[in-house]
Amino acid sequence: MTSVLAVLVGLAVVGLGVRANAADDTYLIGTGRYDVTGPAAEVEMMGYAMPTQITHGIHFRQWSRAFIIADSSDTSRVVFVNVDICMGTQILKIQVVEKLRSLYGDLYTNDNVLISGIHTHSGPAGYFQYLLFELMSLGFVKESLDAIVGGVVASIQEAHESRQPGKLYLNSGLLAGANINRSPAAYVRNPKEERMKYMSVGNDTDHEMVVLKMVGTEGNDIGMIDWFAVHCTSMNNTNSLISGDNKGHASFLMESAMSPPGTLPGHAKFVAAFAQSNEGDVSPNTKGPHCLDTGKPCDLVHSTCNGRVSNAWHLDLALTCSTAHASLQRNSSTWGSPSMKMPRSRSLVPFSSDTRLSISQTWLSTLVARSSTPAPLPWARPSQLARQTVPEPLTLNRLATLPIPYG
């Protein structure tokens, strides 16, 4: 992965015309950070595709961390923004660039602004422009998108104002014990030459961590960007608190370690971004999946617990989506076209209140129909419905003993 990321950094810096001073390899480097925390109540979360996972508070806040690297003559630059959200979106990029253009003209464009999400599964949804992603949030949530756009722009503004001469250092190493392959039975069917690329540490997972370090010409530490492959799913789908999960927490710990004691979250001069890399099918839950009903490891081949498919809610979801699709086709005015495509304009159309209610009722009725017991808890499996218990929310797993940045 080192070569891949080195190429990406090289393309971003050199390909866009950003070059260091030939004499001393000096760049102009700016960093910024700003709050992007979205609606903390009654908004579906993005990541697990679990409509019953709705925000009910804040574990710790979401942040946007921006890095500007410009050549020593300050004539060309690149911006990398790492955001504590599930992923970047097209509408997010469009609106950020539009606001930057109103502030700085053509200095920041689609070509030199890069936005990356840490892939937390514990943030508000509703900031996408495509139907599939909006189904889980029951429509577009303007408050969610506005919070992210405003915070990303503000972090870039801070980075723009804080530019100073500095140098870049790139390094890499292997980190064991922090991730596992979540689909081992499928992965072992890959060709041997593919698997041999990741055998240095084991468990069929990329363990390489890459760090881009930024240091001022006076020797002062400016910031860093870390790339490592691991899902932000330390918080499971019973969590209802907004959280940056493991990468957001890592940023807090690193920034705290590089700051004077007592520095409040979000006020550190040093900006540390823990960005996402090739994290598909890479889990942070290193002990592997365990069944809620038995406490024993899951059957990795058939995804069953106690002889039964444990994630049957996906079947319910498929039925719910198909029913919602048919409902929306009958009410094409909701979307403006019989084919249910999003309008081509940038003004997004949310689900109407009637449609939101229809989808919610379809979801609940589907779950009730699949259980022989009336369902007081729409997210519980049949065995749990009989006991009328709620799955116990997961804390930060391995990070539970570390200080948590509240507020």
C-alpha positions as CSV (number, residue, x, y, z in Angstrom):
1,M,0.0,0.0,0.0
2,T,3.0,2.3,0.5
3,S,3.6,2.5,-3.2
4,V,0.0,3.2,-3.9
5,L,-0.3,6.0,-1.4
6,A,3.0,7.5,-2.3
7,V,1.8,7.6,-5.9
8,L,-1.5,9.3,-4.8
9,V,0.4,11.9,-2.8
10,G,2.8,12.4,-5.6
11,L,0.0,12.9,-8.1
12,A,-1.8,15.2,-5.8
13,V,1.3,17.3,-5.2
14,V,3.3,17.1,-8.4
15,G,0.5,16.4,-10.8
16,L,-1.3,19.6,-9.8
17,G,1.8,21.7,-10.2
18,V,2.6,21.9,-6.4
19,R,6.4,21.7,-6.2
20,A,8.8,22.3,-3.3
21,N,11.5,24.9,-3.4
22,A,14.3,23.1,-5.3
23,A,16.9,24.4,-2.9
24,D,15.4,23.2,0.4
25,D,12.3,21.2,-0.4
26,T,10.1,23.8,1.3
27,Y,6.3,24.0,0.8
28,L,3.7,26.3,2.2
29,I,1.6,24.2,4.6
30,G,-1.7,25.1,6.3
31,T,-3.9,23.1,8.6
32,G,-7.4,23.7,9.9
33,R,-10.1,22.0,12.0
34,Y,-13.8,22.7,12.4
35,D,-16.9,21.1,13.9
36,V,-19.2,19.3,11.5
37,T,-21.5,17.6,14.0
38,G,-24.9,17.1,12.5
39,P,-28.4,16.6,14.1
40,A,-28.0,14.7,17.3
41,A,-31.6,13.7,17.7
42,E,-34.2,11.8,15.5
43,V,-32.1,11.4,12.4
44,E,-31.2,8.0,11.0
45,M,-27.5,7.1,11.0
46,M,-25.3,6.4,8.0
47,G,-23.3,3.2,7.6
48,Y,-25.1,0.1,8.9
49,A,-28.3,0.7,6.8
50,M,-30.3,0.1,9.9
51,P,-33.4,2.4,9.8
52,T,-34.0,1.9,13.5
53,Q,-30.5,3.3,14.4
54,I,-31.4,6.9,15.1
55,T,-29.3,9.6,16.7
56,H,-30.1,10.2,20.4
57,G,-27.1,12.2,21.6
58,I,-23.4,12.7,21.2
59,H,-20.5,10.4,22.2
60,F,-18.0,12.9,20.9
61,R,-18.2,15.5,18.2
62,Q,-17.4,15.1,14.5
63,W,-14.7,17.2,12.9
64,S,-13.3,18.3,9.6
65,R,-9.5,18.5,9.3
66,A,-8.1,20.3,6.3
67,F,-4.5,20.4,5.0
68,I,-3.3,22.8,2.3
69,I,0.0,22.2,0.6
70,A,1.2,24.9,-1.8
71,D,4.4,25.4,-3.6
72,S,6.9,27.9,-2.1
73,S,5.8,30.6,-4.5
74,D,2.2,30.1,-3.4
75,T,1.0,29.9,-7.0
76,S,-0.5,26.4,-6.9
77,R,-1.8,24.2,-4.2
78,V,-3.8,21.1,-3.2
79,V,-6.3,20.6,-0.4
80,F,-6.9,17.3,1.4
81,V,-9.8,17.3,3.9
82,N,-10.5,14.4,6.2
83,V,-14.0,14.4,7.7
84,D,-15.5,12.4,10.5
85,I,-18.4,11.2,8.3
86,C,-19.2,7.9,6.6
87,M,-18.0,9.1,3.2
88,G,-17.7,12.1,1.0
89,T,-20.5,12.8,-1.5
90,Q,-20.9,14.5,-4.8
91,I,-23.3,17.1,-3.5
92,L,-20.9,17.8,-0.6
93,K,-18.0,18.5,-3.0
94,I,-20.2,20.6,-5.2
95,Q,-21.4,22.9,-2.4
96,V,-18.0,23.1,-0.7
97,V,-16.3,24.2,-4.0
98,E,-19.1,26.7,-4.7
99,K,-18.7,28.3,-1.3
100,L,-14.9,28.4,-1.7
101,R,-15.2,30.0,-5.1
102,S,-17.3,32.8,-3.6
103,L,-14.6,33.4,-1.0
104,Y,-11.4,32.9,-3.1
105,G,-12.3,33.0,-6.7
106,D,-10.6,30.2,-8.7
107,L,-8.0,29.4,-6.1
108,Y,-9.9,26.3,-5.0
109,T,-11.6,24.1,-7.5
110,N,-12.9,20.6,-8.2
111,D,-9.4,19.8,-9.4
112,N,-7.4,20.6,-6.3
113,V,-9.9,19.9,-3.4
114,L,-10.0,16.3,-2.2
115,I,-12.6,15.3,0.5
116,S,-12.3,12.0,2.3
117,G,-14.6,10.4,4.9
118,I,-13.3,8.2,7.8
119,H,-16.2,5.9,7.2
120,T,-17.7,6.1,10.7
121,H,-21.0,4.3,11.0
122,S,-22.2,6.6,13.8
123,G,-23.0,9.9,12.1
124,P,-26.2,11.4,10.9
125,A,-27.3,10.3,7.4
126,G,-29.3,12.3,4.8
127,Y,-26.4,14.2,3.0
128,F,-26.4,12.2,-0.2
129,Q,-27.9,13.0,-3.6
130,Y,-28.7,9.4,-4.7
131,L,-31.9,7.5,-3.8
132,L,-30.2,4.3,-2.5
133,F,-28.3,6.1,0.2
134,E,-31.3,8.3,1.1
135,L,-33.6,5.4,1.7
136,M,-32.0,4.7,5.0
137,S,-32.5,8.3,6.2
138,L,-36.0,8.3,4.8
139,G,-35.0,11.2,2.6
140,F,-32.6,14.1,2.3
141,V,-31.8,15.9,5.6
142,K,-30.8,19.5,4.9
143,E,-29.5,20.1,8.5
144,S,-27.1,17.2,8.1
145,L,-25.6,18.4,4.8
146,D,-25.4,22.0,5.9
147,A,-23.4,21.1,9.1
148,I,-20.9,19.2,7.0
149,V,-20.5,21.8,4.2
150,G,-20.2,24.7,6.7
151,G,-17.6,22.8,8.8
152,V,-15.5,21.7,5.8
153,V,-15.4,25.2,4.3
154,A,-14.5,26.7,7.7
155,S,-11.7,24.2,8.2
156,I,-10.3,25.0,4.8
157,Q,-10.5,28.7,5.6
158,E,-8.4,28.1,8.8
159,A,-5.9,26.1,6.8
160,H,-5.7,29.0,4.2
161,E,-5.0,31.5,6.9
162,S,-2.4,29.4,8.7
163,R,-0.1,28.7,5.8
164,Q,3.6,28.6,6.8
165,P,6.9,27.3,5.3
166,G,7.4,23.7,6.1
167,K,8.6,20.3,4.9
168,L,6.9,16.9,4.2
169,Y,8.1,13.5,5.4
170,L,6.5,10.2,4.3
171,N,7.0,7.0,6.2
172,S,5.4,3.6,6.6
173,G,5.4,0.5,8.8
174,L,3.4,-2.6,9.7
175,L,0.8,-2.4,12.5
176,A,-0.4,-5.8,13.8
177,G,-3.4,-6.5,16.0
178,A,-5.6,-3.6,14.9
179,N,-7.6,-5.1,12.1
180,I,-8.9,-8.4,10.8
181,N,-10.5,-9.7,7.6
182,R,-14.3,-9.8,8.2
183,S,-14.9,-12.2,5.2
184,P,-12.1,-14.8,5.6
185,A,-14.0,-17.6,4.0
186,A,-14.5,-15.6,0.8
187,Y,-11.0,-14.1,0.8
188,V,-9.2,-17.5,0.9
189,R,-10.7,-18.2,-2.5
190,N,-8.5,-15.5,-4.1
191,P,-5.4,-16.5,-6.1
192,K,-2.3,-17.4,-4.0
193,E,-0.3,-14.5,-5.6
194,E,-2.9,-12.0,-4.4
195,R,-2.9,-13.4,-0.8
196,M,0.9,-13.4,-0.7
197,K,0.9,-9.6,-0.8
198,Y,-0.5,-9.5,2.7
199,M,1.2,-12.4,4.5
200,S,3.9,-10.4,6.3
201,V,1.8,-10.1,9.4
202,G,-1.0,-12.6,8.7
203,N,-4.8,-12.9,8.8
204,D,-5.2,-12.0,5.1
205,T,-5.4,-8.2,5.8
206,D,-3.3,-5.2,4.8
207,H,-1.4,-4.1,7.9
208,E,0.6,-1.3,6.4
209,M,0.3,2.2,7.9
210,V,1.4,5.3,6.0
211,V,2.1,8.6,7.6
212,L,2.6,12.0,6.0
213,K,4.3,14.3,8.5
214,M,4.3,18.1,8.3
215,V,7.0,20.1,10.1
216,G,7.6,23.9,10.0
217,T,10.9,25.3,9.0
218,E,11.5,26.3,12.7
219,G,11.2,22.7,13.7
220,N,7.6,23.0,15.0
221,D,5.2,20.1,14.4
222,I,2.3,21.3,12.2
223,G,0.2,18.2,11.6
224,M,0.0,14.7,10.1
225,I,-2.2,12.5,7.9
226,D,-2.3,8.7,8.7
227,W,-3.7,6.1,6.3
228,F,-4.6,2.7,7.7
229,A,-7.1,0.1,6.5
230,V,-9.8,-0.5,9.2
231,H,-13.5,0.1,9.3
232,C,-14.9,2.6,11.7
233,T,-17.3,0.1,13.3
234,S,-16.0,-0.2,16.8
235,M,-19.5,1.1,17.7
236,N,-22.1,-1.4,16.6
237,N,-25.5,-0.9,15.1
238,T,-27.2,-0.6,18.5
239,N,-25.3,2.7,19.1
240,S,-27.4,5.8,18.9
241,L,-24.7,8.4,19.9
242,I,-22.9,10.5,17.2
243,S,-19.2,9.4,17.2
244,G,-16.1,9.6,15.1
245,D,-15.5,6.0,16.2
246,N,-11.9,4.6,16.3
247,K,-10.3,7.0,13.8
248,G,-12.0,10.1,15.3
249,H,-10.9,8.9,18.7
250,A,-7.3,8.4,17.4
251,S,-7.2,11.9,16.1
252,F,-8.3,13.2,19.6
253,L,-5.6,11.2,21.3
254,M,-2.9,12.2,18.9
255,E,-3.8,15.9,19.1
256,S,-4.0,15.7,22.9
257,A,-0.6,14.1,23.1
258,M,0.9,16.9,20.9
259,S,-0.8,19.7,23.0
260,P,-0.3,21.3,26.4
261,P,-2.2,19.6,29.2
262,G,-5.8,20.8,29.5
263,T,-6.2,21.7,25.8
264,L,-9.9,21.3,24.9
265,P,-11.0,19.1,22.0
266,G,-10.9,21.1,18.8
267,H,-8.5,23.7,20.1
268,A,-5.1,21.9,19.5
269,K,-2.7,23.7,17.2
270,F,-1.4,20.3,15.9
271,V,-3.9,18.7,13.5
272,A,-3.9,14.9,13.2
273,A,-6.0,13.2,10.6
274,F,-6.5,9.4,10.6
275,A,-7.7,8.9,7.1
276,Q,-9.2,5.8,5.5
277,S,-7.4,3.6,3.0
278,N,-8.3,0.2,1.5
279,E,-10.7,-0.8,4.3
280,G,-13.2,-2.9,2.4
281,D,-13.9,-6.1,4.5
282,V,-11.5,-5.0,7.2
283,S,-12.9,-4.9,10.7
284,P,-11.5,-3.4,13.9
285,N,-13.2,-6.1,16.0
286,T,-10.2,-8.3,16.3
287,K,-11.9,-11.0,18.3
288,G,-14.2,-11.7,15.5
289,P,-18.0,-11.7,15.3
290,H,-19.9,-13.3,18.2
291,C,-23.5,-14.4,18.3
292,L,-25.8,-12.2,20.6
293,D,-27.9,-15.2,21.6
294,T,-25.1,-17.7,22.5
295,G,-22.0,-15.5,23.0
296,K,-20.0,-17.9,20.8
297,P,-18.1,-17.1,17.6
298,C,-20.3,-16.9,14.5
299,D,-20.3,-19.4,11.7
300,L,-18.0,-17.5,9.3
301,V,-19.1,-19.5,6.3
302,H,-22.9,-19.4,6.6
303,S,-23.2,-16.3,8.8
304,T,-25.5,-18.2,11.2
305,C,-26.0,-18.0,14.9
306,N,-27.5,-21.0,16.8
307,G,-28.4,-22.6,13.5
308,R,-30.3,-19.5,12.2
309,V,-29.3,-16.7,9.8
310,S,-28.4,-13.9,12.2
311,N,-28.7,-11.0,9.8
312,A,-32.2,-11.8,8.5
313,W,-33.1,-8.2,8.7
314,H,-31.4,-7.7,5.4
315,L,-34.2,-9.8,3.9
316,D,-36.7,-7.5,5.6
317,L,-34.8,-4.5,4.2
318,A,-35.0,-5.8,0.6
319,L,-38.7,-6.2,0.9
320,T,-39.1,-2.8,2.4
321,C,-37.1,-1.1,-0.3
322,S,-39.0,-2.9,-3.1
323,T,-42.3,-1.9,-1.5
324,A,-41.1,1.7,-1.1
325,H,-40.0,1.7,-4.7
326,A,-43.4,0.6,-5.9
327,S,-45.1,3.2,-3.6
328,L,-42.9,6.0,-4.9
329,Q,-43.6,5.0,-8.5
330,R,-47.3,5.4,-7.9
331,N,-46.6,8.8,-6.4
332,S,-44.1,10.0,-9.0
333,S,-44.7,13.7,-8.0
334,T,-42.5,13.0,-4.9
335,W,-39.5,12.7,-7.2
336,G,-40.6,14.6,-10.3
337,S,-40.3,11.6,-12.8
338,P,-42.1,8.3,-13.2
339,S,-38.7,6.5,-13.2
340,M,-38.1,7.8,-9.7
341,K,-34.8,9.4,-10.6
342,M,-33.5,12.4,-8.6
343,P,-34.1,15.8,-10.2
344,R,-31.2,17.0,-12.2
345,S,-31.1,20.3,-10.4
346,R,-29.0,20.7,-7.2
347,S,-32.1,21.3,-5.1
348,L,-32.6,17.9,-3.5
349,V,-36.1,16.7,-2.9
350,P,-36.8,14.9,0.4
351,F,-39.4,12.2,0.9
352,S,-42.8,13.7,1.6
353,S,-44.2,13.1,5.1
354,D,-46.7,10.6,3.6
355,T,-43.9,8.6,1.9
356,R,-41.7,8.6,5.1
357,L,-44.6,7.3,7.1
358,S,-45.3,4.7,4.4
359,I,-41.8,3.4,4.4
360,S,-41.7,3.3,8.2
361,Q,-45.0,1.4,8.4
362,T,-43.8,-1.0,5.7
363,W,-40.6,-1.7,7.7
364,L,-42.5,-2.3,10.9
365,S,-45.2,-4.4,9.4
366,T,-42.6,-6.6,7.6
367,L,-40.8,-7.3,10.9
368,V,-44.0,-8.1,12.7
369,A,-45.2,-10.4,9.9
370,R,-41.9,-12.3,10.1
371,S,-42.3,-13.0,13.8
372,S,-45.0,-15.1,15.5
373,T,-44.8,-12.7,18.4
374,P,-46.0,-9.1,18.3
375,A,-42.9,-6.9,18.1
376,P,-42.6,-4.3,20.7
377,L,-39.0,-3.8,19.5
378,P,-38.7,-3.5,15.7
379,W,-35.0,-4.1,15.6
380,A,-35.0,-7.3,17.7
381,R,-34.8,-10.9,16.3
382,P,-37.6,-13.4,17.1
383,S,-35.7,-15.0,20.0
384,Q,-35.3,-11.5,21.6
385,L,-38.9,-10.6,20.9
386,A,-40.0,-13.4,23.1
387,R,-37.9,-12.1,26.0
388,Q,-38.7,-8.5,25.1
389,T,-35.1,-7.4,25.6
390,V,-33.0,-4.8,23.8
391,P,-29.5,-5.7,22.5
392,E,-27.0,-4.2,24.8
393,P,-25.2,-1.2,23.2
394,L,-21.5,-1.7,22.6
395,T,-19.0,0.8,24.1
396,L,-15.8,1.7,22.4
397,N,-14.6,-1.9,22.7
398,R,-10.8,-1.9,23.1
399,L,-10.8,1.9,23.6
400,A,-13.2,1.8,26.6
401,T,-10.4,2.5,29.1
402,L,-9.0,5.5,27.3
403,P,-10.2,9.1,27.9
404,I,-13.2,10.1,25.8
405,P,-13.5,13.7,24.5
406,Y,-17.0,14.8,25.5
407,G,-18.7,18.0,24.5
